Structures are given as structure tokens and as C-alpha cells.
């Protein structure tokens, strides 16, 4: 053991973790619920009830009116089967669009109630949880350190502790995490409040990651705030969240509305612009009718530990993946279960200072979308969970519908093509059911169809138009109003071209999931701003082919049909160069610096925490050189001692448990293989095994 030099004896004894403070987190029964066991009885809010009536009544009325207009378009003659199918698909699609439009209109008509900020010192301890999985280590360490320092500057430094909860399973990333966390903890204040736990086996993904923290340290904290790896929150926002949940004994969860920042590519900047310009009004509309039965988006929220621990323990679903197994989109379900137990779930749509990042390119966006699609479709089997609030069931249904809308739209387009084909190529049947004076064949009212198209476009774009108007009225928009107006057109052109591509990818995802394909779990690439053309071709050539085939078919049927379908077909046909364009960091930089388009107030006046986090991250990259290989780890006594001390015993392989990957790695080592020649999974398993590591250090296995 001479090779193990203890750099910090006190830390070597305790590791980067506080003493255990366990709290039970029982698994919930989704089939039965006793209402008498509710922890709280939320108050009835008449204003919220009226808002819900207005939402559902307005949606129903608008949908009925547009559906009637569509019926009149099709019912020039007797309706045939294909017209009935088209009408049904239209009603479903326009109803979904109308729901969003009416919700946004409610946000515009509502009067925000200003509420005083909490000023008294916080009494309860609050944990900040930062789950990570093979992420950019310098970035999230920068976020952690900058957040803790900002809280200290606001006089609440001793109230908050931050836990980095790592599920990383790549050896080089794991070693980088250990090195950079240790470097950050050289600051005495940071060392008292920054903790690191790396699960050696990441069972149940993020659900298991959070529940492991609850069961081991949750007893020491009244509340916890969940971050994502790319999340940022201003200290004022975190402190205000803590005040709000402390002042409301019924509150189980308060969700902020994150704004997107740090976007470099065209795609990221377009999403960033959209969420900043349209997002606040959309969120206000949701908040009006959510009331105390809101939703949870998995991060940038504060949660009462008691509520989460006693109500949100998720079971493993029966059956095979993708519908059985682990609940993937766990956040919606956790919010529903917290609300079921009587706690309020609230959206703090009035709170700024909450941020995250957008996927940089279409490939990353679609990969994330695929996971969300599987999780949200899984919710279809959970809508009937016993005891849920009606709005919680609606949240689950809306999550599923956000992906089912794509195949429904695609079917609507195909039905329109079949209708046009029938009208142009199939001769009328003059004797459909025996003798008749008139043939039965599809006919439409072209003038009414044009009017209906305009109405549908108005309903579709109403949330964006209202959001733009609301943004232009903000004080933060001063100096940006003309550029915002121009950016509105740029964003809508980009989103209109991307929409058909996303329709195809989501349709494929739905089909794959319904036929049993699982999405798996991989780390996100949050900063890839260049994609090789070969990857673009491999990913998008099917979209281009679908667009070309549909375009040729439309042209063969009629020029007018091709003209009608051209907005949807254009994005498909140009999907490869379009993907290259929106994934370009260079074009994104030009839009920001030269054209000054898609610029947000957070770029002209960057959030202090974002600037500080980036500065810490750059400092970490410059000063910290973590071991990148096993040989480098062995050559660094301090890093080796740290690694051995920080191994997390409770999540390690227990005696008698089989681990084929570890066994394979051990066999290769016994045969004389060097550790760095092992497969990535084998090397990780070896690094996670204290017993084998000590044998390697002692030299009992050839290195």
C-alpha cells in the first residue's frame, strides 16, 4: 500500500459526503389508493375553476366551429368514407391546436398577481441535487461552485448544500469528476457544502439516483432543488423558491419555467428565441388553469422532501419494455402522485432566473425526443392510476398526445392525397347502391376550404403572435423590439421547415415504440455544433426520400395538390442541407454578432450565474489535469487514494452477486492484459471493484 499517499487525511476518512441521514421512501401502489391517507387537503380556488371552465369550454367551442366548417367544405355532396376519415383526423388535430391557443389567450387575459419576495432568513436546510451521467465535468462543476458562491453572497451560504449525484459509467469521465470535484473542494467554503456521490451501479437511472439520495441523506433536508446537468438558477430564484415552499404548508412541489441560454447553433438559437419570446405568455396561461394541480418537468424545481419521499416512490411496471419496466418520463408521474397525496403542485410562472440549454442539432434533438416519446406513450397505461386528480390524468394524456399528434398529422396529409387521387383518377360510380339520380363521389367547396385554411393558420400561430406582442411590451425588450420582430419571421421559417421532419421522426418513434423497440439510455451531447455530411445523410436520407415520393405523387395527381402540400414537402426534401444549416455554430454566431437576429435579453445582459459558471469551468479546464488512463491513475498517488476512498460502498457489487463484465475484465487481467487494454465497460467495472483494485495496486496481477 505504499503507492497510496493520503493527500488529505480528514477527507480520506469521510470522503466527499456528509453523515448519513436516512429517510424511508416506500414504493407506491398504482392500483389502489385510500383517500383518507392524504397528507393535506388543498383549498378550492374558484378563480382557477372558472379558468378551467373557460379553457375547456373555449376549446370545445372553437373546435366545434372549425369542425363544422370542415364538414361544410367536404359535404358539398354526400360524404364518402375517405371524407369521413379526413374529418375525424381534422377534428383531433385542430382540437389539439385549439387547446394551446385558448390556453395562451387565457394567459393574455389574466392579470398577474405580484407577490412580495421573501426577505427573512431561511430556517430550514435545503439540498441542491445535480444528477449527472457522462457529462462535461468542468461545466457542471462550474455550475455547482458558482451557485454555492452566489447563495453565499446573498447571505444564505450556510442554508444550502449541493450534491453532485453521478451515474457516470465511462472510466475517463469518472476520473475527471473525481479530480475536478476535489479541486473545487480545495476552497474551504465549497468543501463544506459541495458533496459528491458516484453510484457504482446506476440502477433505475435518474429515478434510482434521486431515491438513493432520499434514502441516504434526505432526512437532513426539508426541501431539495433538482437541477439538470445543463441547468442554471440565479441565487435569488433559489432563495425565493425556498421562501415560497416554506410559507405554503400545502406545497409539495414548485416548478419554475426555465429559459434557454448559451445556444450557439441556429437550431439552439431558434429554440432559445422561441422560449424567451413566446414562452412567458404560454407559461402564464398554463399557470392560470393549473392551479394547485400542476406538473413537474424533472428539474429547476423545489420539492418538499417529505412529500416526495412519502408519495413519489415509483414501482417497476409489469410487462416488457417499452411499456413495462422502469417509468421513463418519471417527472409527470411523480407530480401526479404528489398531488394524489394531497400536496399542491404549483407552477411559478412569474419567477425568472431559471435556465437550461437546448440540444445543438437535430440528431441530438431527435435522440432526446425518442426517449421522451417512449416515456410519454408509457403514460397511456398510467392514466387510470387510482386516486389521481383529473388534471394529473390530463397532464399524462397531453404528454402522450404531444407525440401522437405527429402520426395523426401525417395520416391527415395522406388522407388528403387519397381524397385528391380519388377525385382525379377514379371515375364516378353512377349506380352506387342501385338506381340513383346522382353519383356518390367526393366533392369539396374550394372557396370555403381556403377560408378554413386561413382560420386554421390563425389558430396555429395565435400563441406565437400573442407571445410576441407580450414580449414587445416587456421592459426587457427595450432596444430589441425591431430585431425581435425580424427574429420572429426567421424563427417561424426555421420551425416551419423543421416541422415536417420532426413529424416524420416522431411518427417513426411512435411506430417503433408500439412495436416494442426500447430507446435505451445514453448521455446527451450538449455542445456538438458540427455534424459530418455522412452522418447527416445517414440520418435524414429517408426524410428526403419520403418528401420526394410524396411530391411526385402529388404532382401526378394535380398541380394544385402539389401546391397545397409544398409547405410540408419542402422541409422533407431539403432535410439534409437544412440539418447542416441549423446545426452550424458558425451560422449561429453570424446571426448573433452580425445580423443580430434571434437575440434574447439574456444575451445582451447575461445572467450573473451563467457568467460565473463559465468562468469557473474555464478555470477548471486550465488548472485541472485529471488522469485519463489507468496507468496515469496509478502514477498519481493522490488521485489513486482519492479514487479508493471515494468508492461508494452501498452501491457496489455485493458478495455473491454476478457481474459478467467484471468477470471478463478480471479474466483478461489474469491472463496478463494491461488495464488500459480492457473494453470500456470492463475497465469501468475494474475501477468500481475495491477488491480487484487493491490487488492491482499490490501487484498481484501483472500490469
C-alpha positions in Angstrom: 0.0 0.0 0.0 3.0 2.3 -0.3 1.5 3.7 -3.5 -1.5 5.1 -1.6 -0.5 8.5 -0.3 -3.2 10.3 1.7 -3.3 13.9 0.4 -6.0 15.0 2.9 -6.2 12.6 5.9 -9.5 14.0 7.1 -11.2 13.7 3.7 -9.7 10.2 3.3 -11.7 9.1 6.3 -15.0 10.6 5.4 -15.0 11.1 1.6 -16.8 14.0 0.0 -20.2 13.2 1.7 -22.0 14.3 4.9 -23.0 11.8 7.6 -26.0 9.6 6.6 -29.5 10.9 7.5 -31.8 8.2 6.0 -35.4 8.7 5.2 -37.8 6.0 4.0 -39.2 6.1 0.5 -41.9 3.4 0.1 -42.9 2.2 -3.3 -46.4 3.5 -4.2 -49.4 1.3 -5.2 -50.7 2.5 -8.6 -53.8 0.2 -8.4 -55.2 1.2 -5.0 -55.4 4.4 -3.1 -57.1 5.3 0.2 -58.1 9.0 0.1 -58.2 9.1 3.9 -54.4 8.8 3.9 -53.9 12.1 2.2 -51.3 14.3 3.9 -53.0 17.6 3.0 -56.4 18.9 1.8 -55.6 21.7 -0.8 -58.1 24.6 -0.8 -60.6 25.0 -3.5 -59.9 28.0 -5.8 -63.0 29.4 -7.5 -60.9 31.5 -9.9 -58.9 28.5 -11.1 -62.1 26.5 -11.5 -63.6 29.2 -13.7 -60.3 29.3 -15.8 -60.6 25.6 -16.4 -64.2 26.0 -17.5 -63.1 28.8 -19.9 -60.3 26.6 -21.2 -62.3 23.5 -21.9 -65.4 25.4 -23.0 -63.4 27.7 -25.3 -61.5 24.7 -26.8 -64.7 22.8 -27.4 -66.5 25.8 -29.0 -63.5 26.6 -31.2 -63.0 23.0 -32.2 -66.7 22.6 -32.9 -66.9 25.7 -35.1 -63.8 24.7 -37.2 -65.0 21.1 -37.4 -68.4 22.4 -38.7 -66.6 24.5 -41.3 -64.6 21.4 -42.4 -67.8 19.4 -42.6 -69.2 22.1 -44.9 -66.1 22.0 -47.1 -66.5 18.3 -47.6 -70.3 18.0 -47.6 -70.9 19.5 -51.0 -72.2 16.1 -52.0 -72.8 13.0 -49.9 -69.8 12.2 -47.6 -67.8 9.2 -48.6 -65.7 7.0 -46.3 -62.4 8.8 -47.1 -64.0 12.2 -46.3 -65.3 10.9 -43.0 -61.8 9.7 -42.1 -60.4 13.1 -43.1 -63.0 14.9 -41.0 -62.2 12.8 -37.9 -58.5 13.4 -38.2 -59.1 17.1 -38.7 -61.2 17.3 -35.5 -58.5 15.6 -33.5 -55.7 17.7 -34.9 -57.5 21.0 -34.7 -58.7 20.3 -31.2 -55.2 19.8 -30.0 -54.1 23.1 -31.7 -57.2 25.0 -30.3 -56.4 23.8 -26.8 -53.0 25.5 -26.9 -54.4 28.7 -28.5 -57.1 29.1 -25.9 -54.7 28.4 -23.0 -52.4 31.2 -24.3 -55.3 33.5 -24.7 -56.2 32.9 -21.0 -52.6 33.9 -20.2 -53.0 37.2 -22.1 -56.3 38.0 -20.4 -55.1 37.1 -16.9 -53.7 39.7 -14.6 -50.6 38.5 -12.8 -50.7 39.0 -9.1 -47.5 40.5 -7.8 -46.3 38.8 -4.7 -43.7 40.1 -2.3 -40.3 38.4 -2.2 -39.3 36.6 1.0 -36.7 38.5 3.0 -36.5 36.7 6.3 -33.6 34.3 6.8 -34.4 30.8 5.8 -34.8 28.4 8.7 -34.8 25.0 7.0 -31.9 23.3 5.3 -32.2 22.9 1.5 -30.3 20.5 -0.7 -29.4 21.2 -4.3 -29.3 18.0 -6.3 -27.3 17.8 -9.6 -27.7 14.4 -11.2 -25.1 13.8 -14.0 -24.4 11.0 -16.5 -21.2 11.2 -18.6 -21.5 15.0 -18.8 -19.0 17.8 -19.4 -17.4 17.7 -15.9 -16.0 21.2 -16.0 -19.4 22.6 -17.0 -21.4 21.1 -14.2 -18.7 21.7 -11.6 -18.6 25.4 -12.7 -22.4 25.5 -12.2 -22.1 23.9 -8.7 -19.4 26.3 -7.5 -20.9 29.4 -9.0 -24.3 28.6 -7.5 -22.9 28.0 -4.0 -20.9 31.2 -4.1 -23.9 33.2 -5.3 -26.0 31.9 -2.5 -23.3 32.9 0.0 -23.2 36.4 -1.5 -26.9 36.6 -0.7 -26.4 35.7 2.9 -27.7 32.1 2.6 -24.5 30.2 2.1 -24.9 28.0 5.2 -28.5 27.1 4.3 -27.8 25.2 1.1 -25.7 22.1 0.3 -25.1 20.9 -3.2 -24.9 17.2 -4.1 -23.4 16.0 -7.4 -25.1 12.7 -7.9 -23.1 10.9 -10.5 -24.4 7.9 -12.5 -21.4 8.1 -14.9 -20.2 4.8 -16.4 -17.3 5.9 -18.5 -14.0 5.5 -16.7 -12.3 8.6 -18.1 -15.3 10.8 -17.2 -15.5 9.3 -13.7 -11.8 10.1 -13.1 -12.3 13.6 -14.3 -15.3 14.1 -12.0 -13.2 13.0 -9.0 -10.3 15.3 -9.9 -12.4 18.4 -10.6 -14.6 17.9 -7.5 -11.5 17.5 -5.4 -10.1 20.7 -7.0 -13.3 22.6 -6.3 -13.3 21.4 -2.7 -9.9 23.0 -2.0 -11.9 26.1 -1.2 -12.9 25.6 2.5 -16.4 27.1 1.9 -17.1 24.9 -1.1 -15.7 21.9 0.8 -18.4 22.4 3.5 -21.2 22.5 1.0 -20.3 20.6 -2.1 -20.7 16.8 -1.9 -20.1 14.1 -4.5 -21.6 10.6 -4.7 -20.8 8.3 -7.6 -23.1 5.2 -7.8 -21.1 2.3 -8.9 -24.2 0.7 -10.4 -26.7 3.1 -11.8 -29.9 1.1 -11.2 -33.2 2.7 -12.3 -31.5 5.6 -13.9 -32.4 9.1 -12.6 -35.3 7.7 -10.6 -32.9 5.5 -8.7 -30.4 8.3 -8.5 -32.7 10.6 -6.7 -34.3 7.9 -4.5 -30.8 6.8 -3.4 -30.2 10.3 -2.1 -33.6 10.5 -0.4 -32.9 7.2 1.4 -29.4 8.1 2.5 -29.4 11.8 3.2 -33.0 13.0 2.7 -33.7 13.1 6.5 -31.3 16.1 6.9 -33.1 18.4 4.5 -36.6 19.9 4.5 -36.6 20.7 0.8 -34.4 19.9 -2.3 -34.0 21.6 -5.6 -33.4 19.4 -8.7 -31.0 20.6 -11.4 -30.3 19.1 -14.7 -26.7 18.8 -15.9 -27.1 21.9 -18.0 -29.4 23.8 -15.6 -28.6 27.2 -14.1 -30.6 29.1 -11.5 -30.0 32.5 -10.0 -29.4 32.6 -6.3 -32.4 35.0 -5.9 -34.6 32.5 -7.6 -33.5 29.6 -5.5 -33.9 31.6 -2.3 -37.4 32.7 -3.4 -38.4 29.2 -4.1 -37.3 28.2 -0.6 -39.4 31.0 0.9 -42.5 30.1 -1.1 -42.5 26.4 -0.3 -41.7 27.2 3.4 -44.6 29.8 3.5 -47.1 27.4 2.0 -47.5 24.2 4.1 -49.6 22.6 1.4 -47.0 23.0 -1.3 -45.3 19.8 -2.3 -43.5 21.0 -5.4 -43.0 24.3 -7.1 -41.9 24.2 -10.8 -40.1 27.2 -12.4 -40.2 27.9 -16.2 -36.7 27.6 -17.5 -35.5 29.8 -20.3 -32.9 28.6 -22.8 -29.4 30.1 -22.8 -26.0 29.6 -24.3 -27.3 28.5 -27.6 -24.7 28.6 -30.4 -26.1 26.8 -33.4 -29.1 28.0 -35.5 -31.3 25.3 -34.0 -30.4 26.1 -30.4 -30.7 29.9 -31.0 -34.1 29.4 -32.7 -35.4 27.4 -29.7 -33.9 29.9 -27.3 -35.6 32.8 -29.0 -38.9 30.9 -29.1 -38.9 30.0 -25.4 -38.0 33.6 -24.4 -40.4 35.4 -26.7 -43.4 33.1 -26.7 -42.7 31.1 -23.5 -43.6 33.5 -20.7 -47.2 34.0 -22.0 -47.6 30.3 -22.7 -46.5 29.5 -19.2 -48.8 32.2 -17.7 -51.7 30.6 -19.5 -50.8 27.2 -18.1 -50.4 28.6 -14.6 -53.9 30.2 -14.8 -55.6 26.8 -15.0 -53.0 24.5 -13.5 -53.8 26.0 -10.0 -52.5 23.6 -7.4 -52.6 20.6 -9.8 -49.6 21.5 -11.9 -46.8 19.4 -13.4 -43.2 18.7 -12.9 -40.6 18.8 -15.7 -37.8 16.9 -13.9 -35.6 19.8 -13.0 -35.4 23.5 -12.0 -38.0 22.9 -9.3 -38.1 22.8 -5.5 -39.7 19.8 -3.8 -40.7 19.2 -0.2 -38.7 16.1 0.9 -41.5 14.7 3.0 -44.0 14.9 0.1 -41.6 13.3 -2.4 -40.4 10.6 0.0 -43.8 9.5 1.2 -45.8 9.8 -2.1 -43.5 9.5 -5.2 -41.7 6.2 -4.8 -42.2 4.7 -8.3 -42.7 0.9 -8.9 -41.3 -1.1 -11.8 -44.1 -1.6 -14.2 -45.2 -5.1 -15.1 -44.6 -6.3 -18.7 -41.8 -5.9 -21.2 -40.3 -2.7 -22.5 -41.1 -0.2 -23.8 -44.4 -0.1 -21.8 -43.2 -2.2 -18.9 -40.2 -1.8 -16.8 -38.8 1.5 -15.4 -41.1 4.5 -15.7 -39.1 6.7 -18.1 -40.8 10.1 -18.0 -40.9 9.8 -14.3 -41.4 13.5 -13.6 -45.0 13.7 -14.7 -45.9 10.6 -12.7 -44.1 11.9 -9.6 -46.1 15.2 -9.8 -49.3 13.2 -10.2 -48.5 11.0 -7.1 -47.5 14.0 -5.0 -50.8 15.7 -5.9 -52.7 12.4 -5.2 -51.4 12.6 -1.7 -52.9 16.0 -1.2 -49.9 18.2 -1.7 -50.1 21.1 -4.1 -48.0 21.1 -7.3 -47.6 24.7 -8.4 -46.1 26.4 -11.4 -44.1 29.6 -10.5 -44.6 31.2 -14.0 -43.7 34.6 -12.5 -40.2 33.7 -11.4 -37.3 34.5 -13.8 -33.8 33.4 -13.2 -34.2 29.7 -14.2 -32.3 28.5 -17.2 -31.3 25.4 -19.2 -29.7 24.6 -22.6 -31.2 23.4 -25.9 -30.0 20.4 -28.0 -27.5 21.8 -30.5 -28.5 19.8 -33.6 -31.4 17.8 -35.0 -29.7 14.4 -34.3 -29.4 15.2 -30.6 -32.9 16.7 -30.5 -34.4 13.6 -32.1 -32.5 11.3 -29.7 -33.9 13.2 -26.7 -37.3 13.3 -28.3 -37.2 9.5 -28.8 -36.7 8.9 -25.0 -39.4 11.4 -24.2 -41.7 9.8 -26.7 -41.3 6.4 -25.2 -41.9 7.8 -21.7 -44.9 9.8 -22.6 -46.5 6.9 -24.5 -45.9 4.8 -21.5 -48.2 7.2 -19.6 -51.1 5.9 -21.6 -51.1 2.9 -19.3 -50.8 5.1 -16.2 -53.8 7.5 -16.8 -56.0 5.1 -14.9 -53.8 5.1 -11.8 -56.0 5.0 -8.7 -56.7 8.3 -6.9 -55.2 10.8 -9.4 -56.5 14.3 -9.7 -58.3 14.8 -13.0 -55.7 17.4 -14.1 -52.9 14.9 -13.4 -54.6 12.5 -15.7 -54.9 15.3 -18.3 -51.1 16.0 -18.0 -50.3 12.4 -18.7 -52.7 12.4 -21.7 -51.3 15.6 -23.0 -47.8 14.2 -22.8 -48.8 11.3 -24.9 -50.8 13.5 -27.3 -47.8 15.7 -27.9 -46.2 12.7 -29.8 -49.3 11.1 -31.2 -50.1 14.4 -32.9 -47.4 13.7 -35.4 -48.7 10.4 -36.9 -52.2 11.9 -36.8 -51.0 14.9 -38.8 -49.2 12.5 -41.2 -52.3 10.5 -41.7 -54.3 13.7 -42.3 -51.8 14.6 -45.1 -52.1 11.1 -46.6 -55.8 11.1 -46.4 -55.9 14.4 -48.3 -53.7 12.9 -51.0 -56.1 9.9 -51.3 -59.0 12.2 -51.5 -57.4 14.2 -54.3 -56.4 10.9 -56.0 -60.0 9.6 -55.8 -61.4 12.8 -57.2 -58.9 13.0 -60.1 -58.4 9.3 -61.1 -61.4 7.3 -60.0 -64.4 7.7 -62.4 -67.7 8.5 -60.6 -69.9 5.5 -59.8 -73.4 6.4 -61.2 -75.1 3.4 -59.6 -73.5 3.1 -56.1 -76.5 1.3 -54.4 -78.8 0.5 -57.3 -80.6 3.2 -59.3 -79.7 6.8 -58.4 -80.1 10.2 -60.0 -76.7 11.3 -58.6 -73.3 9.7 -58.4 -71.5 9.3 -55.0 -68.0 10.9 -55.3 -66.0 13.2 -53.2 -66.5 16.9 -53.7 -65.3 19.9 -51.8 -66.1 23.6 -51.5 -62.8 25.2 -52.7 -63.6 28.8 -51.5 -64.7 27.6 -48.1 -61.6 25.4 -47.9 -59.3 28.5 -48.5 -61.1 30.4 -45.7 -60.8 27.4 -43.4 -57.1 27.1 -44.1 -56.6 30.8 -43.1 -58.6 30.2 -39.9 -56.5 27.2 -39.0 -53.3 29.1 -39.6 -54.5 31.9 -37.4 -55.3 29.4 -34.6 -51.9 27.7 -35.1 -49.9 30.9 -34.9 -52.1 32.7 -32.3 -49.9 31.6 -29.4 -46.7 32.9 -31.1 -48.4 36.2 -32.2 -49.7 36.8 -28.7 -46.4 35.9 -27.2 -44.6 38.3 -29.5 -47.0 41.1 -28.5 -46.5 40.4 -24.8 -42.7 40.3 -25.2 -42.6 43.6 -27.1 -44.4 45.2 -24.2 -41.7 44.0 -21.7 -39.2 46.4 -20.3 -36.5 43.8 -21.0 -37.3 44.1 -24.8 -36.1 47.7 -24.9 -33.6 48.0 -27.7 -34.5 44.6 -29.1 -38.0 45.3 -30.5 -37.2 45.7 -34.1 -34.7 42.8 -34.1 -37.3 40.7 -32.2 -39.9 41.4 -34.9 -37.4 40.3 -37.6 -36.4 37.3 -35.5 -40.0 36.3 -35.3 -40.0 35.7 -39.0 -36.7 33.9 -39.0 -37.8 31.6 -36.2 -41.0 30.8 -37.9 -39.3 30.0 -41.2 -36.9 27.6 -39.4 -39.6 26.0 -37.4 -41.9 25.6 -40.4 -39.2 23.8 -42.4 -38.3 21.6 -39.4 -41.9 20.7 -38.5 -42.4 18.1 -41.3 -39.0 16.5 -40.4 -40.0 16.3 -36.8 -43.4 14.9 -37.8 -41.6 12.0 -39.6 -39.1 11.3 -36.8 -41.9 11.3 -34.2 -44.1 9.2 -36.3 -41.3 6.7 -36.7 -40.7 6.8 -32.9 -44.3 6.1 -32.2 -44.4 3.1 -34.6 -41.1 1.7 -33.1 -42.4 2.1 -29.6 -45.8 0.5 -30.4 -43.9 -2.4 -32.0 -41.8 -2.9 -28.9 -38.5 -1.1 -29.5 -36.8 0.4 -26.4 -34.9 3.7 -26.6 -32.2 2.8 -24.1 -30.2 5.4 -22.2 -27.2 7.4 -23.4 -25.6 10.6 -22.4 -26.5 13.8 -24.3 -24.1 15.8 -26.4 -24.9 19.3 -25.4 -22.3 21.2 -27.4 -21.9 19.5 -30.8 -22.1 22.3 -33.4 -20.8 20.4 -36.4 -22.1 17.2 -37.9 -20.3 15.3 -40.8 -22.2 15.1 -44.0 -22.1 11.4 -43.9 -24.0 11.4 -40.6 -26.5 13.9 -42.0 -27.1 11.6 -45.0 -27.5 8.5 -42.8 -29.9 10.3 -40.5 -32.0 12.3 -43.0 -32.0 10.5 -46.3 -35.3 8.7 -45.5 -36.9 12.1 -44.8 -35.7 13.4 -48.1 -37.0 10.2 -49.9 -40.4 10.5 -48.3 -40.7 14.1 -49.4 -39.6 13.4 -53.0 -42.0 10.4 -53.3 -44.9 12.4 -51.9 -44.1 15.3 -54.1 -44.0 13.2 -57.2 -47.3 11.6 -56.3 -48.9 14.9 -55.6 -47.6 16.3 -59.0 -49.0 13.2 -60.8 -52.4 13.8 -59.1 -52.7 17.5 -59.7 -50.6 20.7 -59.6 -53.0 22.2 -57.1 -52.4 19.4 -54.7 -48.6 19.8 -55.0 -49.0 23.5 -54.2 -51.2 22.7 -51.1 -48.6 20.2 -49.9 -45.5 22.2 -50.7 -45.1 23.7 -47.2 -44.8 20.3 -45.7 -42.8 18.7 -48.5 -40.2 21.4 -48.7 -38.8 20.7 -45.3 -38.6 17.0 -46.0 -36.9 17.4 -49.4 -34.2 19.8 -48.1 -33.8 18.0 -44.8 -30.1 17.2 -45.3 -28.9 20.7 -46.1 -31.5 22.1 -43.6 -30.0 19.9 -40.9 -26.5 21.1 -41.7 -27.7 24.7 -41.7 -29.5 24.6 -38.3 -26.6 22.6 -36.7 -24.0 25.2 -37.7 -22.3 27.1 -34.9 -20.7 29.4 -37.5 -24.1 30.5 -38.9 -25.4 30.8 -35.4 -22.6 33.1 -34.4 -23.2 35.2 -37.6 -26.9 35.6 -36.7 -25.9 36.7 -33.2 -23.0 39.0 -33.9 -23.5 40.4 -37.4 -27.2 40.1 -38.2 -28.2 40.4 -34.5 -31.2 38.1 -35.1 -32.7 35.6 -32.7 -31.1 37.7 -29.9 -32.7 37.5 -26.4 -32.4 39.8 -23.4 -30.3 37.1 -21.6 -27.7 37.5 -24.3 -27.5 41.3 -24.1 -27.4 41.1 -20.3 -26.1 37.6 -19.5 -27.3 36.1 -16.2 -24.7 36.6 -13.5 -24.7 32.9 -12.6 -24.1 31.9 -16.2 -21.1 34.2 -16.5 -19.7 33.0 -13.2 -20.3 29.3 -14.0 -18.4 29.6 -17.3 -15.5 31.4 -15.6 -15.2 28.6 -13.0 -15.5 25.9 -15.8 -12.7 27.6 -17.8 -10.5 27.8 -14.7 -11.1 24.1 -14.0 -10.2 23.1 -17.6 -7.0 25.2 -17.3 -5.8 24.1 -13.8 -7.0 20.5 -13.5 -5.4 17.7 -15.4 -7.3 14.5 -14.3 -5.8 11.1 -15.1 -7.1 9.9 -18.4 -5.9 6.3 -18.3 -5.4 3.6 -15.6 -1.6 4.0 -15.9 -1.9 7.7 -15.2 -4.1 6.9 -12.2 -1.5 4.5 -10.8 1.2 7.1 -11.3 -0.7 9.7 -9.3 -0.8 8.7 -5.6 -3.2 11.4 -4.6 -5.7 10.6 -7.3 -5.4 6.9 -6.6 -6.0 7.4 -2.9 -8.9 9.7 -3.7 -10.4 7.1 -6.0 -10.2 4.3 -3.5 -11.6 6.4 -0.6 -14.5 7.8 -2.7 -15.7 4.3 -3.9 -19.4 4.2 -2.8 -19.8 1.0 -0.8 -23.6 1.0 -0.6 -23.9 0.9 -4.4 -21.0 -1.5 -5.1 -21.4 -5.1 -6.2 -22.3 -7.2 -3.1 -20.6 -10.5 -2.3 -22.2 -13.3 -4.3 -23.7 -11.0 -7.0 -22.8 -12.0 -10.5 -21.1 -9.3 -12.8 -20.2 -10.8 -16.2 -18.5 -7.7 -17.3 -16.2 -7.6 -14.2 -15.6 -11.3 -14.6 -14.5 -10.8 -18.2 -12.2 -8.0 -17.2 -10.7 -9.9 -14.3 -10.0 -12.9 -16.6 -8.2 -10.7 -19.1 -6.1 -9.1 -16.4 -5.3 -12.6 -15.0 -4.1 -13.5 -18.5 -1.7 -10.6 -18.4 -3.6 -7.9 -20.2 -2.9 -4.3 -19.3 -5.9 -2.5 -17.6 -5.9 0.2 -20.3 -6.4 -2.5 -23.0 -9.7 -3.6 -21.5 -13.0 -2.8 -23.1 -14.6 0.4 -21.7 -17.2 -1.5 -19.7 -14.6 -3.9 -18.3 -12.3 -1.0 -17.3 -15.1 0.7 -15.5 -16.1 -2.5 -13.7 -12.5 -3.0 -12.5 -12.3 0.6 -11.3 -15.5 0.1 -9.4 -14.3 -3.0 -7.6 -12.3 -2.2 -4.5 -11.1 -5.8 -4.1 -9.6 -6.0 -7.6 -8.2 -2.5 -7.4 -6.3 -3.3 -4.3 -4.9 -6.5 -5.9 -3.8 -4.4 -8.9 -2.2 -1.9 -6.6 -0.4 -4.6 -4.6 0.9 -6.1 -7.9 -0.7 -9.5 -7.5 -2.0 -9.2 -11.1 0.5 -8.4 -13.9 0.2 -4.8 -15.1 
